[in-house]
Amino acid sequence: MTDKEERAHSMPHSDEDAARAERIPDTPQTRAPAYRLAFTDREFLLRKELRPVRLQLELLKPEMIMDERGIESTVVLFGGARIPAPEHADTARTPTLGALSKYYEQARRFARIMTERSLATYGREFVICTGGGPGVMEAGNMGAEEAGGQSIGLSIVLPHEQAPNDYVTPDLCFNFHYFAIRKMHFLMRARAVTVFPGGFGTMDELFETLTLIQTGRMKRIPILLFGREFWDEVINWKALAKAGTISDEDLDLFRYVETADEAVQIIDDWETPRD
């Protein structure tokens, strides 16, 4: 507690009362769950009725920490966890995944370049943000570390065990229960979104971003899809426009790129379109 905080409050702080509550006589009453302080009662906080509180906590914790670190904007990397580094391409599950390993290196280079830009702002702008996992995410965090800067990892609890990659800045390595709150944090500070080849998770993140911009819930920012051949094969964008389920103008919401340098150039040249 700082001197300023101590002067600002005449009532006991919650951490002080939490400590006092642990030094009470052991009686049937004090052992009962009802006697626990609500904010230290894990069983109470995990009740289904407390879901709104847990949602708020997941929104607040990363937001407050990033504010304290002075982070004002991010550059997001979405992409597949299964894409290997080029030196491991021969061990990939499929030949296609092996061929896609070139985008691991592009993600790494892109993150390194953008982090060099970030360092010029004392780490406030253009901070690399990934899902904190392996594959493309690992490449992004690695590139940031190689440039000597910080990077964010937004992990999520999954049924199978998954630890964050070794390159996320530890103090910016967050863990989520709610997918929705995690996706909000990806976009709340985003100055650009890059999307590398990936699976369902990558598609979900891409389409949520496109939907928010298409519907005017989020301002236009660069959305850069690495690997036109991959994206044109897995998503028939023109068929959507031809069917009328999206407008022709919606196809302008994203751009294709093949290299980190192309992506950096588009971000450098970006001017927010006027409606």
C-alpha positions in Angstrom: 0.0 0.0 0.0 1.4 3.4 -0.9 1.4 6.4 1.4 -1.0 8.1 -0.9 -3.4 5.2 -0.7 -3.1 5.1 3.0 -4.0 8.8 3.3 -6.9 8.4 0.9 -8.8 5.9 3.0 -9.9 6.1 6.6 -11.5 2.6 6.6 -9.5 -0.6 6.8 -8.4 -2.1 3.4 -9.7 -5.4 2.3 -6.3 -7.0 2.4 -5.9 -6.0 6.1 -9.3 -7.5 7.0 -8.5 -10.6 5.1 -5.3 -11.0 7.2 -7.2 -10.4 10.4 -9.9 -12.9 9.4 -7.2 -15.6 9.4 -6.2 -14.9 13.0 -9.6 -15.6 14.6 -10.4 -18.3 17.2 -11.2 -21.7 15.8 -14.9 -22.4 16.6 -17.7 -24.2 14.8 -19.0 -20.8 13.8 -15.7 -19.5 12.3 -15.2 -22.8 10.5 -18.5 -22.5 8.7 -18.4 -21.4 5.0 -21.0 -18.7 5.8 -18.4 -16.9 8.0 -15.8 -16.5 5.3 -15.3 -13.1 3.8 -17.1 -13.2 0.5 -14.1 -12.0 -1.6 -11.8 -14.7 -0.1 -14.4 -17.5 -0.4 -13.4 -19.5 -3.4 -16.4 -21.8 -3.3 -18.7 -18.7 -3.2 -16.9 -17.0 -6.1 -17.2 -20.1 -8.3 -21.0 -20.4 -7.9 -22.9 -20.1 -11.1 -24.7 -17.0 -9.7 -21.4 -15.2 -9.6 -20.7 -15.6 -13.3 -21.2 -11.8 -13.9 -18.6 -11.1 -11.3 -16.1 -13.5 -12.8 -16.7 -12.0 -16.3 -16.0 -8.5 -14.8 -12.8 -9.8 -13.1 -11.5 -11.3 -16.4 -12.2 -8.0 -18.1 -10.6 -5.9 -15.4 -7.4 -7.8 -14.5 -5.6 -7.6 -17.9 -7.0 -4.1 -18.6 -5.6 -2.8 -15.3 -2.2 -4.5 -15.7 -1.8 -3.2 -19.3 -2.8 0.3 -18.1 -0.2 0.1 -15.4 2.4 -0.9 -18.0 1.4 2.1 -20.1 0.4 -0.1 -23.1 -1.7 2.0 -25.4 -1.9 -0.1 -28.6 -1.2 -3.6 -29.8 -0.6 -5.5 -33.0 -2.4 -8.8 -33.0 -1.2 -12.1 -34.5 -3.8 -14.8 -35.0 -2.7 -18.2 -36.4 -2.5 -21.9 -36.1 -0.9 -23.6 -33.1 0.1 -26.6 -35.3 2.3 -24.7 -37.8 5.9 -25.8 -37.0 9.1 -23.8 -37.2 10.8 -24.3 -40.5 13.5 -26.6 -39.0 10.7 -28.9 -37.8 8.7 -28.9 -41.1 9.6 -32.5 -41.9 7.9 -33.6 -38.6 4.6 -31.8 -39.3 1.4 -33.9 -39.2 0.7 -33.2 -42.9 2.7 -32.1 -45.9 0.6 -28.9 -46.0 1.5 -28.0 -42.4 5.1 -28.5 -43.3 4.8 -26.2 -46.3 3.0 -23.6 -44.1 6.1 -23.4 -41.8 7.3 -20.5 -43.9 4.7 -18.4 -42.2 6.2 -19.2 -38.8 9.3 -17.3 -40.0 7.3 -14.5 -41.4 5.4 -14.1 -38.1 8.6 -14.0 -36.3 10.1 -11.4 -38.6 7.0 -9.3 -38.5 6.9 -9.3 -34.7 10.5 -8.4 -34.6 10.1 -5.4 -36.9 7.0 -4.1 -35.1 8.6 -4.5 -31.7 11.5 -2.4 -32.9 8.9 0.3 -33.7 7.4 -0.3 -30.3 10.7 0.3 -28.5 10.8 3.7 -30.1 7.7 4.6 -28.2 9.1 3.1 -24.9 6.9 0.0 -25.3 3.6 1.9 -25.3 2.5 1.4 -29.0 2.5 -1.6 -31.4 3.0 -4.2 -28.6 2.8 -7.7 -30.1 -0.2 -9.7 -28.8 -0.8 -13.4 -29.4 -2.8 -16.2 -28.0 0.3 -17.3 -26.0 0.4 -20.8 -27.4 2.7 -22.7 -29.8 3.0 -22.4 -33.6 2.4 -18.9 -35.1 1.7 -17.5 -31.6 5.1 -18.7 -30.4 6.8 -17.2 -33.4 5.2 -13.8 -32.7 6.3 -13.7 -29.1 9.7 -15.0 -30.1 10.2 -12.2 -32.6 9.3 -9.6 -30.0 11.8 -11.1 -27.5 14.5 -11.1 -30.1 13.9 -7.4 -30.7 14.4 -6.8 -27.0 10.8 -5.8 -26.3 7.7 -7.0 -24.4 4.8 -9.0 -25.8 1.4 -10.1 -24.6 0.0 -13.6 -24.4 -3.7 -14.2 -23.9 -3.9 -17.9 -23.0 -7.1 -19.8 -22.2 -7.8 -22.9 -20.1 -8.5 -25.9 -22.4 -9.4 -29.5 -21.7 -5.9 -30.7 -22.7 -2.9 -29.3 -20.8 -1.3 -26.3 -22.5 1.3 -24.0 -21.1 2.2 -20.6 -22.5 5.1 -20.5 -24.8 8.5 -19.5 -23.4 8.7 -16.1 -25.1 5.6 -14.3 -23.7 6.6 -11.5 -21.3 5.8 -13.1 -17.9 4.1 -10.0 -16.5 1.9 -9.8 -19.6 1.0 -13.5 -19.7 -2.8 -13.8 -18.9 -5.0 -16.8 -18.6 -8.7 -16.8 -19.3 -11.8 -18.9 -18.7 -14.2 -17.0 -21.0 -13.5 -17.0 -24.7 -15.6 -13.9 -25.2 -13.6 -11.8 -22.7 -10.3 -13.0 -24.2 -11.4 -12.0 -27.7 -12.4 -8.6 -26.4 -8.9 -8.1 -25.1 -7.4 -9.1 -28.4 -9.2 -6.2 -30.1 -9.6 -3.4 -27.5 -6.1 -2.0 -28.2 -5.5 -3.4 -31.6 -3.9 -1.1 -34.2 -3.7 -3.9 -36.7 -4.7 -7.6 -36.9 -2.6 -10.1 -38.8 -4.1 -13.6 -39.5 -1.9 -16.5 -40.5 -3.1 -19.9 -41.7 -4.9 -21.7 -38.9 -7.9 -23.8 -37.9 -11.2 -23.2 -36.1 -9.8 -20.9 -33.5 -8.1 -18.7 -36.1 -11.3 -18.6 -38.2 -13.4 -17.7 -35.2 -11.0 -14.8 -34.3 -10.9 -13.6 -37.9 -14.7 -13.6 -38.5 -15.4 -11.9 -35.2 -13.0 -9.1 -36.2 -14.6 -8.8 -39.6 -18.1 -8.8 -38.2 -17.3 -6.1 -35.7 -15.8 -3.8 -38.4 -18.6 -4.7 -40.9 -21.3 -3.8 -38.4 -19.6 -0.6 -37.3 -18.9 -1.8 -33.8 -15.2 -1.4 -34.3 -13.2 1.2 -36.3 -11.4 0.1 -39.5 -7.9 -1.1 -38.9 -5.7 -3.2 -41.2 -6.7 -6.8 -41.3 -3.9 -8.7 -43.1 -4.3 -12.3 -44.2 -0.9 -14.0 -44.7 -1.0 -16.6 -47.5 -3.5 -15.9 -50.2 -3.4 -19.4 -51.6 -4.4 -20.9 -48.2 -7.2 -18.5 -47.6 -8.6 -18.7 -51.1 -8.7 -22.4 -50.8 -10.5 -22.6 -47.5 -12.9 -19.7 -47.8 -14.7 -18.7 -51.0 -15.1 -15.0 -50.3 -16.3 -14.2 -53.8 -19.1 -16.8 -53.5 -20.3 -15.0 -50.4 -20.5 -11.7 -52.2 -22.1 -13.4 -55.3 -24.7 -14.9 -53.1 -25.4 -11.6 -51.6 -24.7 -12.7 -48.0 -22.0 -10.1 -47.8 -21.5 -6.9 -49.9 -18.8 -6.5 -52.5 -17.4 -3.7 -50.4 -16.9 -6.2 -47.5 -14.2 -7.8 -49.5 -12.2 -4.6 -48.9 -12.1 -5.1 -45.2 -9.0 -7.3 -45.5 -5.8 -7.5 -47.6 -3.7 -10.4 -48.6 0.1 -10.4 -47.9 2.8 -12.9 -48.2 5.7 -11.4 -46.3 6.4 -9.5 -43.1 7.7 -6.5 -45.1 4.4 -6.3 -47.1 2.4 -6.2 -43.9 4.6 -3.5 -42.3 4.3 -1.4 -45.4 0.5 -1.5 -45.3 0.4 -0.6 -41.7 2.8 2.3 -42.3 0.6 3.6 -45.2 -2.7 3.0 -43.4 -5.2 5.8 -43.2 -8.5 5.1 -41.6 -11.2 5.0 -44.4 -14.0 7.5 -44.0 -17.5 6.2 -44.3 
